[in-house]
């Protein structure tokens, strides 16, 4: 939380939102059992797909005594699961232990802060919180129990029950959730450290939906309502006992009844590799993304540079029956120190699409969408935001645009046919001030990089 959080909201007669139980499209995630029998057959309750990417608009009620009653957010969403972890929209977990029906996970999920839009950049009070989760899976039922805390060790938890219903192109998940909050959590977030309030239990319920439109295109939706406990509702700054939340968007997922399709290999007759490692080095530019795409870039006078490493694992080799390969690609970035900044680390999780074409040698166009978290804000980013009078955010939306060429084709070498050399744009931004998840900012940073990418 920012130091001026309390003072800002006190002047505005505002409190932070209650813990959001209605995460944007956070569908139950099922992982395959570890038994030999399960290796041959899917689990009883498991999505037929294990990846997805989406975006949409969330609307949340503001439950406090302010003139404005609602706030809107743009939310990019990533979905992925394997035997070790899952990412499910606005929550994620890594398995500590699991079997057919039980999981114990290291867990994080996003806590929304529904306050007026003009206050969100200054407070930047919503965040991913961390803790432990127990999950029970049986047939179409999913039961979660989690304990979390914010960055100041204010603790809270929830118990959630969800049920999966499927029919043709529809997937509906009704859910119910109890949230139990400690006294210090309620005192800070609802009492604003000015009113005494003990711990309490609130309740949320709703339904999440996914509708298959055509091929890999799906519509996403959600509606929920939450009820505050009496002690919180009776605080002077609270205006409404009930808060309504909704989400509508679209996404790309594997087809529920996917037709057999095999893209013609443009290159090699051997089995195509499904993983890659990319090493890149980049240089900062004060130019915005539009200028870079028009080849009108400016040079950073302080020569800030970065080095990155990305791993990729293939999700599918087709999208809309076209030979577009999709990869989950986590990465780490090291921003080197300069005369205007210290060393800075950055972590990224994204989904990237590649389209291969031939003009003599093989070329590929790539685009990635994901999340980026930096340990500190880089100079190139903070200087741009300072000019616009924004407070920077460590968590931002991530985009990557790339063009590469196959090295084996260039040198006519089969030993190098899985090696690619390319150019990419490393972009962090707040999606034009449309998302409080990214600090409600407009702008960010851009780096141009050269890379080698080896598929194996």
Secondary structure as GFF3:
##gff-version 3
##sequence-region A 1 456
A	DSSP	alpha_helix	5	11	.	.	.	ID=ss1
A	DSSP	alpha_helix	36	40	.	.	.	ID=ss2
A	DSSP	beta_strand	51	61	.	.	.	ID=ss3
A	DSSP	beta_strand	70	81	.	.	.	ID=ss4
A	DSSP	beta_strand	85	89	.	.	.	ID=ss5
A	DSSP	beta_strand	91	98	.	.	.	ID=ss6
A	DSSP	beta_strand	102	111	.	.	.	ID=ss7
A	DSSP	alpha_helix	117	123	.	.	.	ID=ss8
A	DSSP	beta_strand	127	138	.	.	.	ID=ss9
A	DSSP	beta_strand	141	149	.	.	.	ID=ss10
A	DSSP	beta_strand	155	167	.	.	.	ID=ss11
A	DSSP	beta_strand	170	181	.	.	.	ID=ss12
A	DSSP	alpha_helix	183	189	.	.	.	ID=ss13
A	DSSP	beta_strand	200	214	.	.	.	ID=ss14
A	DSSP	beta_strand	217	227	.	.	.	ID=ss15
A	DSSP	alpha_helix	230	233	.	.	.	ID=ss16
A	DSSP	beta_strand	242	253	.	.	.	ID=ss17
A	DSSP	beta_strand	275	285	.	.	.	ID=ss18
A	DSSP	alpha_helix	289	293	.	.	.	ID=ss19
A	DSSP	beta_strand	305	316	.	.	.	ID=ss20
A	DSSP	beta_strand	324	335	.	.	.	ID=ss21
A	DSSP	beta_strand	344	358	.	.	.	ID=ss22
A	DSSP	beta_strand	362	374	.	.	.	ID=ss23
A	DSSP	alpha_helix	379	387	.	.	.	ID=ss24
A	DSSP	beta_strand	395	406	.	.	.	ID=ss25
A	DSSP	alpha_helix	407	411	.	.	.	ID=ss26
A	DSSP	three_ten_helix	414	416	.	.	.	ID=ss27
A	DSSP	beta_strand	419	429	.	.	.	ID=ss28
A	DSSP	three_ten_helix	436	438	.	.	.	ID=ss29
A	DSSP	beta_strand	444	455	.	.	.	ID=ss30
###
